[in-house]
Amino acid sequence: MKLVQKTLVGLLIGFVATSAMAGMSDTKKSPGTIVAVAAANPDFSTLVTAVKAAGLVDTLNSKGPFTVFAPTNEAFAKLPAGTVEDLLKPENKEKLTAILTYHVVAGKVTAAQVVKLKTADTVNGKAVTIKTGKDGVMINNAKVTATDIPASNGVIHVIDTVLIP
């Protein structure tokens, strides 16, 4: 009888543990902030480095919501040689901040909403131009290559060119 009880207790514990773990795997982990989402993607390492150098991490980790048109490492590589390195210098923080804030729109603007706009005001204070056509969506001269990457405090749209105000 003791063997049967031990076996039943063991099976019950196993069932409870398995059920609890199954329940945990069913719960979807919410995305991190815009900075955390970008930092988790190696294609945005230059952008994350620039955000840190500009002192914008706390801002982009705040409640928001924000929409970020995020240039990839390849987009930064299109800039003239030495530009990124120059912008990352402490004495160029103001210029770097102006460029980065030109990639951010206050509020969460999904791809479905972006395509209905002709312009969008950035937190830099200047507007970007939005064009939708057979080749896709353009933000100024940058092509949108991926959309609606969720973050807890907004959304990211990937672009192939750095926007210069």
LOFI-533972 format. One line per field, with one value per atom (N, C-alpha, C): atom name; residue number from 1; x, y, z. Coordinates in pm, 1 decimal. Layout:
! residues N
atome	c(CA ...)
num	c(NUM ...)
x	c(X ...)
y	c(Y ...)
z	c(Z ...)
//
This chain:
! residues 165
atome	c(N CA C N CA C N CA C N CA C N CA C N CA C N CA C N CA C N CA C N CA C N CA C N CA C N CA C N CA C N CA C N CA C N CA C N CA C N CA C N CA C N CA C N CA C N CA C N CA C N CA C N CA C N CA C N CA C N CA C N CA C N CA C N CA C N CA C N CA C N CA C N CA C N CA C N CA C N CA C N CA C N CA C N CA C N CA C N CA C N CA C N CA C N CA C N CA C N CA C N CA C N CA C N CA C N CA C N CA C N CA C N CA C N CA C N CA C N CA C N CA C N CA C N CA C N CA C N CA C N CA C N CA C N CA C N CA C N CA C N CA C N CA C N CA C N CA C N CA C N CA C N CA C N CA C N CA C N CA C N CA C N CA C N CA C N CA C N CA C N CA C N CA C N CA C N CA C N CA C N CA C N CA C N CA C N CA C N CA C N CA C N CA C N CA C N CA C N CA C N CA C N CA C N CA C N CA C N CA C N CA C N CA C N CA C N CA C N CA C N CA C N CA C N CA C N CA C N CA C N CA C N CA C N CA C N CA C N CA C N CA C N CA C N CA C N CA C N CA C N CA C N CA C N CA C N CA C N CA C N CA C N CA C N CA C N CA C N CA C N CA C N CA C N CA C N CA C N CA C N CA C N CA C N CA C N CA C N CA C N CA C N CA C N CA C N CA C N CA C N CA C N CA C N CA C N CA C N CA C N CA C N CA C N CA C N CA C N CA C N CA C N CA C N CA C N CA C N CA C N CA C)
num	c(1 1 1 2 2 2 3 3 3 4 4 4 5 5 5 6 6 6 7 7 7 8 8 8 9 9 9 10 10 10 11 11 11 12 12 12 13 13 13 14 14 14 15 15 15 16 16 16 17 17 17 18 18 18 19 19 19 20 20 20 21 21 21 22 22 22 23 23 23 24 24 24 25 25 25 26 26 26 27 27 27 28 28 28 29 29 29 30 30 30 31 31 31 32 32 32 33 33 33 34 34 34 35 35 35 36 36 36 37 37 37 38 38 38 39 39 39 40 40 40 41 41 41 42 42 42 43 43 43 44 44 44 45 45 45 46 46 46 47 47 47 48 48 48 49 49 49 50 50 50 51 51 51 52 52 52 53 53 53 54 54 54 55 55 55 56 56 56 57 57 57 58 58 58 59 59 59 60 60 60 61 61 61 62 62 62 63 63 63 64 64 64 65 65 65 66 66 66 67 67 67 68 68 68 69 69 69 70 70 70 71 71 71 72 72 72 73 73 73 74 74 74 75 75 75 76 76 76 77 77 77 78 78 78 79 79 79 80 80 80 81 81 81 82 82 82 83 83 83 84 84 84 85 85 85 86 86 86 87 87 87 88 88 88 89 89 89 90 90 90 91 91 91 92 92 92 93 93 93 94 94 94 95 95 95 96 96 96 97 97 97 98 98 98 99 99 99 100 100 100 101 101 101 102 102 102 103 103 103 104 104 104 105 105 105 106 106 106 107 107 107 108 108 108 109 109 109 110 110 110 111 111 111 112 112 112 113 113 113 114 114 114 115 115 115 116 116 116 117 117 117 118 118 118 119 119 119 120 120 120 121 121 121 122 122 122 123 123 123 124 124 124 125 125 125 126 126 126 127 127 127 128 128 128 129 129 129 130 130 130 131 131 131 132 132 132 133 133 133 134 134 134 135 135 135 136 136 136 137 137 137 138 138 138 139 139 139 140 140 140 141 141 141 142 142 142 143 143 143 144 144 144 145 145 145 146 146 146 147 147 147 148 148 148 149 149 149 150 150 150 151 151 151 152 152 152 153 153 153 154 154 154 155 155 155 156 156 156 157 157 157 158 158 158 159 159 159 160 160 160 161 161 161 162 162 162 163 163 163 164 164 164 165 165 165)
x	c(82.2 0.0 86.7 196.8 283.3 344.5 379.3 436.8 335.9 210.7 105.7 88.1 87.7 72.8 190.1 312.3 429.4 423.3 380.8 370.7 266.3 150.3 45.8 90.7 158.6 210.2 312.4 400.7 501.5 436.6 335.2 263.4 191.4 131.7 61.2 157.8 272.1 372.2 420.8 446.7 490.6 385.9 258.9 150.7 140.1 146.9 137.3 255.1 375.0 493.2 483.5 441.5 428.1 321.1 210.0 102.9 149.0 222.0 271.1 368.7 457.9 553.9 483.6 383.4 308.4 237.4 184.8 117.4 214.2 336.9 436.6 476.2 487.1 527.8 416.2 292.3 180.3 169.3 222.4 214.4 319.8 278.3 367.9 443.7 574.6 658.0 639.7 610.4 592.2 727.6 727.5 855.1 911.3 1039.4 1103.4 1081.3 1148.2 1138.9 1203.8 1188.8 1249.6 1400.3 1465.9 1610.1 1640.9 1565.2 1589.6 1567.1 1461.7 1432.8 1545.5 1587.9 1696.5 1827.3 1856.2 1980.0 1984.2 1868.5 1861.6 1881.2 1882.0 1896.3 2033.6 2121.7 2256.8 2258.4 2152.7 2145.8 2133.9 2107.0 2092.2 2205.1 2317.5 2424.4 2479.1 2490.8 2539.8 2438.7 2311.0 2205.8 2208.5 2220.0 2222.5 2345.0 2459.2 2580.5 2557.4 2494.3 2466.9 2368.1 2264.5 2165.2 2233.6 2324.5 2398.6 2486.6 2559.0 2650.3 2574.0 2450.2 2368.7 2298.3 2304.0 2237.1 2085.7 2039.0 1894.5 1835.5 1916.0 1867.0 1748.3 1762.4 1653.4 1526.1 1541.5 1424.2 1354.0 1430.3 1369.9 1333.0 1368.2 1322.2 1198.9 1163.2 1049.9 917.1 809.8 676.1 637.4 675.7 638.0 490.5 428.1 484.1 559.5 647.5 727.8 718.7 739.9 760.3 902.1 982.1 1120.5 1140.8 1191.7 1235.8 1383.9 1411.7 1542.6 1632.9 1741.1 1836.7 1921.6 1946.5 2029.4 2176.9 2262.1 2406.7 2445.2 2381.1 2407.8 2371.7 2265.4 2226.3 2334.7 2386.3 2494.5 2620.0 2643.2 2761.4 2755.2 2636.3 2621.0 2671.1 2682.0 2730.3 2876.9 2922.2 3063.4 3157.2 3268.5 3367.1 3401.5 3401.7 3438.2 3324.0 3208.9 3096.3 3046.6 3023.8 2971.1 3070.0 3196.3 3299.1 3304.5 3290.4 3291.9 3170.3 3054.2 2931.3 2933.7 3004.3 3008.4 3100.4 3176.8 3265.4 3182.5 3223.7 3147.9 3120.7 3213.9 3193.7 3085.6 3042.7 2937.8 2804.2 2790.0 2668.5 2542.2 2547.3 2429.5 2386.3 2482.4 2452.9 2396.6 2458.2 2411.5 2269.5 2242.6 2108.1 2006.6 2042.7 1952.2 1920.0 2021.0 1999.1 1911.1 1941.9 1865.8 1721.5 1698.8 1560.8 1479.5 1547.5 1480.0 1423.7 1461.2 1411.3 1295.6 1253.5 1153.4 1030.5 913.2 784.9 716.5 660.5 585.7 457.6 426.3 306.6 340.5 249.8 267.2 195.8 273.0 218.2 249.4 148.2 167.2 183.9 226.4 244.5 114.6 3.1 -127.1 -157.8 -110.6 -132.0 -30.1 94.6 201.3 164.1 111.6 82.7 -27.5 -100.3 -205.6 -154.6 -28.7 29.0 115.5 127.2 218.5 344.5 327.6 439.1 416.3 522.4 511.7 610.0 563.9 649.9 736.2 865.4 957.5 980.0 1036.1 1063.8 1179.1 1247.8 1351.0 1289.3 1159.7 1092.1 1072.8 1137.1 1124.1 1043.2 971.9 888.8 966.0 928.8 977.0 865.8 904.7 809.3 785.4 659.5 624.3 561.7 617.0 564.5 536.0 419.9 382.0 362.4 425.9 413.7 437.0 453.1 471.2 598.0 695.7 820.8 817.2 704.3 692.1 677.6 718.7 705.9 843.7 850.0 973.3 953.2 1051.5 1056.7 1172.3 1140.7 1240.3 1302.2 1433.7 1499.3 1529.3 1470.0 1493.7 1375.6 1407.2 1302.4 1272.6 1145.3 1103.8 1114.8 1195.2 1219.4 1149.3 1106.6 1031.0 947.8 830.5 739.0 684.7 632.5 556.2 628.9 756.0 829.1 785.2 717.1 658.4 760.6 735.0 810.4 708.1 745.9 651.4 612.4 694.8 667.3 659.6 618.5 600.6 622.9 671.3 688.5 811.5 875.2 992.7 961.5 1002.0 997.9 1142.7 1189.0 1327.3 1342.5 1449.8 1477.7 1620.3 1643.7 1772.6 1869.9 1832.9 1915.8 1899.1 2008.1 2001.5 1936.7 1839.5 1772.5 1855.8 1880.7 1957.4 1864.1 1846.6 1754.8 1808.9)
y	c(-119.1 0.0 125.6 126.0 242.5 268.6 163.5 178.7 244.2 205.9 264.2 411.2 444.1 582.8 667.7 614.6 688.8 710.0 608.4 619.5 723.4 720.1 818.3 960.0 975.9 1108.3 1154.1 1065.2 1099.4 1140.2 1066.1 1099.7 1234.2 1257.8 1383.4 1501.9 1488.1 1595.0 1618.1 1511.5 1523.9 1593.3 1559.6 1620.7 1770.5 1805.1 1946.0 2024.5 1968.1 2037.6 2054.8 1949.1 1956.8 2057.9 2058.2 2153.2 2296.4 2318.5 2453.2 2498.7 2408.8 2445.9 2467.7 2389.5 2408.1 2542.4 2577.2 2706.5 2821.6 2805.2 2911.1 2925.6 2816.7 2827.2 2884.5 2874.4 2929.7 3080.6 3133.5 3277.8 3343.6 3438.7 3506.4 3615.2 3613.6 3714.8 3845.8 3952.2 4080.4 4133.2 4208.6 4260.1 4364.5 4386.8 4489.2 4626.6 4723.6 4860.2 4867.1 4979.6 4999.3 4972.7 5022.8 5001.6 4853.2 4784.4 4641.8 4559.0 4589.9 4517.7 4541.8 4667.1 4698.7 4632.4 4635.4 4576.7 4425.0 4361.9 4216.8 4177.3 4275.3 4247.0 4296.3 4205.5 4246.8 4344.9 4350.6 4444.6 4589.6 4611.8 4747.5 4786.4 4716.0 4744.7 4886.5 4937.1 5074.1 5174.1 5149.8 5237.4 5239.7 5125.3 5117.9 5191.0 5173.8 5245.9 5396.7 5440.6 5583.5 5635.8 5557.6 5597.3 5614.5 5524.4 5534.5 5658.8 5683.0 5797.9 5930.2 5931.9 6053.7 6071.6 5971.1 5980.5 5967.3 5892.0 5878.2 5747.3 5666.4 5536.4 5554.8 5641.5 5661.1 5709.7 5799.9 5851.4 5739.6 5658.8 5552.0 5429.3 5430.0 5326.4 5373.4 5501.6 5556.2 5507.2 5547.7 5498.2 5518.0 5632.7 5657.8 5682.3 5632.0 5545.6 5625.3 5552.2 5609.0 5520.3 5582.1 5509.0 5542.9 5440.1 5461.8 5404.4 5489.7 5444.9 5410.8 5282.2 5235.4 5196.6 5271.8 5233.4 5114.2 5024.4 4907.0 4945.1 4849.9 4870.8 4902.6 4833.9 4860.1 5003.1 5055.9 5194.0 5290.1 5265.6 5350.3 5336.2 5217.7 5194.5 5272.3 5313.9 5393.2 5536.7 5581.5 5717.1 5727.1 5847.1 5861.0 5806.2 5753.5 5693.7 5790.3 5739.5 5818.3 5896.2 5901.4 5980.2 5927.4 5797.1 5739.1 5760.9 5732.5 5748.8 5894.0 5987.4 6129.8 6167.6 6116.9 6148.2 6093.6 5984.2 5921.9 5994.2 6090.3 6166.8 6255.9 6268.4 6350.0 6492.9 6552.1 6689.6 6701.5 6588.3 6590.1 6535.2 6528.3 6471.9 6545.7 6677.2 6754.8 6720.6 6709.0 6674.0 6531.7 6438.2 6299.6 6292.1 6365.5 6368.1 6421.1 6525.0 6581.1 6478.1 6402.8 6300.0 6188.0 6139.3 6027.3 6065.0 6183.4 6223.2 6249.5 6265.8 6279.5 6144.4 6036.6 5902.6 5860.7 5950.2 5914.7 6003.2 5938.8 6007.7 5978.5 6081.6 6060.7 5985.1 5885.5 5804.4 5676.2 5583.0 5455.0 5463.5 5461.2 5470.4 5340.1 5259.2 5129.8 5149.4 5044.5 5050.6 5088.1 5034.4 5066.1 5215.6 5279.1 5422.9 5503.6 5457.5 5529.4 5549.8 5445.7 5454.8 5555.9 5599.6 5699.5 5841.9 5855.6 5986.4 6035.9 6166.1 6229.4 6280.0 6315.9 6360.8 6312.9 6318.4 6288.2 6377.9 6439.6 6524.9 6438.4 6463.6 6387.8 6462.4 6394.4 6460.5 6559.6 6556.3 6653.7 6791.2 6791.1 6916.1 6934.9 6850.9 6857.9 6737.5 6757.8 6651.2 6567.2 6439.9 6352.4 6340.3 6316.8 6297.6 6148.4 6111.4 5971.0 5954.1 5861.1 5831.9 5683.1 5650.9 5511.2 5488.7 5384.8 5355.2 5209.2 5179.2 5039.2 4976.4 5060.6 5010.4 5001.2 5034.1 5026.6 5163.6 5173.2 5297.3 5359.2 5489.3 5565.2 5669.5 5680.1 5787.0 5875.3 5992.7 6074.9 5988.6 5963.4 5880.5 5738.8 5700.5 5568.3 5475.6 5356.7 5257.1 5180.5 5163.2 5082.8 4936.1 4859.9 4719.8 4619.7 4664.8 4579.6 4672.2 4623.8 4709.2 4641.3 4726.3 4682.4 4584.2 4611.0 4531.2 4584.7 4501.7 4552.4 4575.6 4677.7 4706.5 4744.4 4733.8 4764.4 4911.7 4995.0 5139.0 5198.1 5114.8 5165.4 5060.5 5108.6 5020.3 5065.6 4968.2 4995.4 4958.3 5047.7 5019.9 5029.6 4930.5 4924.1 5000.8 5081.7 5155.6 5126.2 5148.5 5111.6 5228.8 5346.2 5465.5 5551.6 5611.7 5701.8 5832.9 5880.2 6005.9 6122.1 6220.7 6337.4 6458.4 6526.2 6641.2 6759.2)
z	c(0.0 0.0 0.0 78.6 83.4 -53.7 -127.2 -260.1 -353.7 -344.2 -428.2 -393.0 -263.5 -221.1 -271.7 -256.0 -301.9 -452.2 -525.1 -670.3 -708.4 -640.5 -670.3 -635.7 -521.9 -483.3 -586.2 -629.2 -729.6 -860.6 -903.4 -1026.9 -1013.5 -898.3 -875.1 -878.0 -812.7 -813.7 -956.8 -1028.4 -1167.7 -1253.4 -1232.9 -1309.3 -1278.6 -1151.3 -1111.2 -1168.8 -1158.9 -1211.2 -1362.2 -1432.2 -1577.6 -1616.4 -1546.0 -1575.3 -1553.0 -1446.9 -1417.1 -1525.1 -1567.3 -1671.3 -1804.3 -1835.7 -1960.4 -1957.7 -1844.5 -1830.8 -1850.5 -1801.2 -1817.0 -1962.4 -2036.0 -2174.9 -2261.4 -2215.3 -2290.6 -2273.6 -2165.6 -2145.7 -2231.5 -2309.6 -2402.1 -2328.6 -2342.4 -2279.1 -2355.0 -2281.4 -2347.5 -2393.3 -2504.8 -2553.8 -2458.2 -2466.1 -2384.2 -2445.5 -2389.6 -2441.1 -2579.1 -2643.6 -2775.1 -2769.1 -2666.1 -2652.9 -2635.0 -2551.3 -2527.2 -2653.7 -2727.1 -2851.8 -2952.2 -2966.1 -3059.0 -3015.5 -2885.7 -2835.1 -2855.0 -2859.4 -2878.4 -3024.9 -3114.8 -3257.1 -3303.8 -3346.9 -3387.6 -3505.0 -3584.5 -3697.3 -3651.7 -3523.2 -3470.5 -3375.0 -3379.3 -3282.8 -3297.7 -3418.5 -3437.3 -3382.8 -3408.3 -3356.4 -3203.7 -3142.4 -2995.9 -2941.1 -3005.0 -2963.7 -2972.2 -3080.7 -3099.1 -2995.1 -2965.8 -2864.7 -2729.1 -2696.8 -2570.4 -2570.3 -2680.3 -2688.6 -2679.5 -2729.7 -2726.4 -2592.3 -2506.4 -2376.3 -2387.0 -2487.3 -2509.8 -2458.1 -2390.1 -2342.1 -2247.2 -2147.7 -2051.0 -2119.9 -2215.1 -2287.7 -2362.2 -2436.4 -2516.4 -2433.0 -2305.9 -2213.9 -2136.4 -2150.2 -2075.5 -2133.7 -2069.5 -2102.1 -2248.8 -2307.3 -2446.2 -2460.0 -2561.9 -2665.5 -2772.5 -2842.1 -2949.3 -3072.4 -3186.0 -3309.9 -3353.9 -3377.6 -3418.7 -3558.9 -3647.0 -3778.3 -3759.7 -3744.9 -3700.7 -3817.5 -3837.3 -3941.4 -3896.6 -3989.0 -3960.7 -3964.8 -3927.4 -3937.8 -4082.4 -4178.0 -4319.8 -4357.3 -4299.5 -4326.3 -4277.7 -4158.1 -4105.4 -4191.9 -4247.2 -4331.1 -4462.0 -4503.9 -4626.7 -4608.8 -4483.5 -4458.2 -4501.2 -4535.9 -4573.6 -4465.6 -4509.7 -4418.5 -4305.8 -4182.7 -4065.5 -4002.8 -4068.9 -4017.9 -3883.7 -3875.9 -3752.1 -3638.4 -3663.0 -3560.5 -3512.5 -3607.0 -3573.3 -3488.5 -3527.2 -3452.8 -3310.5 -3289.2 -3156.7 -3058.5 -3107.2 -3018.9 -2926.6 -2800.6 -2704.2 -2751.5 -2823.0 -2868.6 -2976.9 -3033.2 -3136.1 -3085.6 -2954.2 -2893.2 -2938.8 -2947.9 -2987.7 -3130.6 -3220.6 -3360.1 -3367.8 -3294.7 -3292.0 -3237.5 -3131.3 -3072.5 -3172.9 -3247.4 -3348.2 -3456.3 -3497.5 -3600.1 -3545.7 -3427.1 -3370.8 -3339.7 -3287.0 -3255.1 -3381.4 -3495.0 -3624.8 -3671.3 -3604.4 -3635.2 -3544.5 -3454.2 -3352.9 -3366.1 -3365.7 -3367.6 -3235.1 -3173.3 -3048.5 -3081.6 -3000.9 -3022.2 -3096.5 -3089.4 -3158.4 -3292.9 -3400.5 -3535.0 -3607.5 -3628.0 -3693.9 -3844.3 -3911.3 -4056.5 -4126.5 -4079.0 -4139.2 -4128.2 -4021.9 -4004.4 -4083.6 -4089.0 -4159.3 -4306.0 -4370.0 -4514.1 -4546.5 -4447.3 -4467.7 -4447.9 -4406.8 -4378.1 -4494.1 -4505.7 -4603.1 -4532.5 -4404.1 -4321.6 -4178.9 -4100.6 -3957.7 -3884.2 -3778.0 -3696.8 -3606.2 -3607.7 -3523.6 -3392.9 -3294.5 -3167.8 -3181.6 -3293.2 -3325.8 -3352.7 -3390.5 -3423.2 -3571.9 -3650.9 -3796.4 -3844.5 -3954.9 -4009.6 -4111.0 -4119.6 -4226.2 -4329.5 -4454.1 -4562.9 -4581.0 -4600.5 -4618.6 -4756.4 -4834.0 -4967.3 -4975.7 -5028.3 -5047.6 -5196.7 -5248.1 -5390.2 -5418.3 -5546.9 -5587.8 -5530.4 -5496.3 -5439.2 -5287.3 -5226.9 -5082.7 -5020.6 -4895.4 -4819.3 -4802.2 -4828.2 -4812.4 -4703.9 -4615.1 -4515.5 -4561.3 -4614.0 -4684.3 -4793.3 -4787.3 -4889.0 -4839.0 -4727.8 -4668.8 -4696.6 -4742.0 -4766.5 -4637.8 -4609.2 -4494.0 -4535.3 -4460.4 -4496.5 -4405.1 -4289.1 -4195.7 -4108.5 -4068.2 -3993.2 -3868.0 -3782.3 -3665.1 -3573.9 -3548.4 -3449.5 -3313.2 -3235.6 -3110.8 -3000.0 -2922.6 -2800.6 -2694.5 -2569.9 -2462.4 -2460.1 -2519.8 -2518.8 -2659.9 -2755.3 -2891.1 -2996.8 -3111.6 -3226.4 -3305.7 -3371.5 -3453.5 -3597.4 -3689.3 -3832.4 -3880.6 -3953.3 -3997.2 -4128.6 -4137.6 -4260.4 -4306.4 -4437.6 -4496.0 -4511.8 -4463.4 -4476.9 -4352.0 -4307.0 -4193.2 -4238.7 -4161.6 -4193.0 -4137.5 -4222.0 -4178.7 -4184.0 -4070.1 -4069.1 -4150.5)
//
